[in-house]
């Protein structure tokens, strides 16, 4: 199988080293391991959940949250569903979040917590293409009910149910993408006007991984720390490009900064 898209790269590395640690996240001061098999499994449930929600080939999915595994599950789940992810900085105010969601034609909004959900609730009436809001952290939201809203845990359960009913669907979806399809959209800081969406194709992500390795050595035993915002292209070199081609371990820590916007 030619490794020419991000879903194929993920499938390849997860099948090659399923029990190796792909990521670590810190919970209450203790690092928790996530294997490549667990990474792929969560991506699968996200992709199937998106498909069940009606996300189609080449649709766009917005993500706003700190550096944590869920960000990567949602990004890779979006491309495995045949679509593309759109990163939003957690520090963006409501008008900037609305601009990115509207300009990118995003149909789903993944967010970290109540703070980021409130932003979408403020502009959703002005973004008619946006159909679903999915939140990772439910603190302060346990009693919140809305037709557009779902917790990430509920969303994953939906993906698991689809997987039991249609065990072959994920592989069918994951092979939709073509090398020149858009995988991710990164918005510029807008210093000379409104932010512009840089369209990054699957083949571009994989080419950068190989090209960068010509000047920076990368090994499977490497350990990296994710500290720039995950929707920043430089962080994606290590957390997506290198990660899916080298298979090293990424250690995720939260960051709140506005200094690293491209």
N, C-alpha and C positions, 0 to 999 in steps of 0.2 A: 504494500500500500504506500503510495507516494504521500509524504507528509507535507501537504501544500495548503492546509487550512489549520486554524487553531483547534477546532474540534478533533481533527485527526492527530494533531500533536499531543493533545491531552490524552486521548485514547491510547496512543502509542506509549507514552511515558508511564501512564497508570497501569497498563498491562505488563510493562517491562519490569516495574518495581513497585507492585501494589502495597507491600508492607513497609516500604521506606517512608520516613517522615517527610511530608511535603511542606507542611506549615506548622507553626506553633503560635498559639495565642495565650496571653496572660489573663488568667481568671483569679481574682483575689490574691494576686501576687505569685501565683503558681503557673508555670508554663505548661500548657496542655498540648500534647502531640496530635496531629491530624495526618493520617497516612494518605498516600496517593489514592488508594482504593476508596477511602472515605471522602476525599476531595471529589473524585469522579462521581460517587454515589449522590452527593449533594447537588452537583451540577446537573446530573440526570433528572433529579426531582424538580429542580428549578425549570429546566427545559420543558419537561412534561406539563408542569403547572402552567407555564406560559402558553403552551400549545392549547391546553384546555380552556384558557381564558380567551382564546381567539387570536393570539399573536401569530402573525403570518410571516412567511419568507420575506426578508428585507424590512420588516418592521423595526422600530427603534424603541429602546427601553432605557429610561433615565434611572440613574443611581446617585444617591446623595447620602454619604455616611463616612465615618472615620475608617482608618485602616484596620480591617478585620476580615476574617474568612468569608463572611456573608457577602462582602463587596465582590470578591472574586467568584464566589458561587453564582451570583447574579449576573456578572459580566460574562463568564463562560457559559452559563445557562442560556443567556440571550443568544449567543452565537450558535450554540448547539440546537437552539430552536429555529435557527435559520435567520436570525435578526442581527442587530448590532446594539452595543451599549453606548450610552451617552453619560459621561461623568459630569457631576455638578459639585462645586466646592461647598463644603458645609458652612462656610462663612458667608456665602452669597445671601443677600437679603431677598425678600419676596419678589421684587421686580426683576432681579437678575435670574432667579430660579424660573420665573414665569417665562422670561425671554428664551432661555435655553430649551425648556420643555416645548414651548410653542414653535420656536424656530426649527427644532429637530423633528417635529411631528411625533414626539414620544407618545406611546399608547399606555405604558405602565410606568409607575413611579415607585421605585424601591427607596425606602428611607430608613434611617437608623432609629429614630425615636420621635417622641411627641413634638419636640422642637422643629424637626425637619418636616413632620407631617403637617403641622400648622401652616407652614409656608404653602404647601399644595392646596390645603383647604381654602386658603385666601385667594388663590387664583384659578382654581379648577373650573369655575363657571366661564372663564375666558379662554380655556383651552379645550375645546370640544372633542378633540381627538383622544384626550387622556381618559381612559376608561377604568383603570384600577390603581389603587394605592395600597402598598404592602409595606408593613413596618416590622423591623427586626426586634426592637425592644418594646415591650408592652407596658413598661412602668408608666402609670398615669393614664393608661388607655384600656384597662381591663373591662371597663363598662362602656366603652365608646362603641357605638353601633352606627354604621353608615353603609348604604348599598355598594359604594365603591371600595370600601375598606376591608382589609383582611390582615391578620397577623402572619408573620413569616412562618410560624409553626403550622398554622392552618394551611397555608399555601403549600408547604412541603408535604403535608398529609394528603393534599389533593394530588400532588405529583406521584406519591407512593401508590395511591389508589389506581391512577392511570397506568402505572407500571405493572401492577398486578393484572389489570384487565387487558393490557396491550403490551406484552413484554418485548416485542420487536420494534415498537414505535420509536424509542429513543435513538436507536442506531439509524433508522430511516431519516429522522430529523437531522441528526448530527452530520449526515453525509450530503445534506442539501447545499451547503455553502460551497462556493467556487473561490478559487484563489484571489480573483480580482473583486470579490464582494467586499463591502465595507464591514469591518469587524468592530471598530470603535470610533467614536467621534469625540475629539478633544477641542474644547472652546478656548480661544485665546483670551487674554485679559482685556482686550478692547481699548487699548491705549490710544488708538488713532480712529476710533469710531466704535460701533457696536461690535461685540465679540464675534469672531468668525469661527465656524466649525471646521476643524481640520479632519478630513475623512481619511482614515487609516485602514487599508485593506489587509486581508489575511496574509497575502504574500509579502506585503510590506513589513508586517510584524515579524514574520519568519526570516525575511532577508536581513533586517536590522540585527536580529539575534546572531545570525552567522557572521555578518560583517563586523559587528562589535567584538566578536570573539577573536578577530584578527589582531586587535589591539589590547583587549582585556581578556586574560585567561579565565575560563570558567570550568569548574569541576563539580561532579556530583556530590562530593563531600563538603562543598562550600556552605557556609552559613551567612545569610544576609539579614539585615534589619530593615524592615519597611518603615520609613519615617516621613518621606514626602507624601503629599496626598496621592491616593491611588489613581486619581484621574489625571495626574501629571505624567507626561510622556517619559520623563527620566525614571520615575519610579516604576513605570510599566516595563522598562528594559529588564529590571531584575525580577519583578513579581509576575510578569507574563511572558515576555520574550525569552529571556534566559531560562526562566523557570520551566517553561514547557518544552524546551529543547535540551537543557542540561540536567534538570531534575534535582537541583540542590534544595536546601531547606530555607524557607522564608520565615523569619520571626516577625510577627505583626504586633505593632504597638500603635496606640492611638496618637494622633497628632492634630493639633489645632493651630494652623498657621495660614496666613494670607500672603506670605512672602515668596511662595514658590509657584506663582501663577505664570504660565507661559504667555 
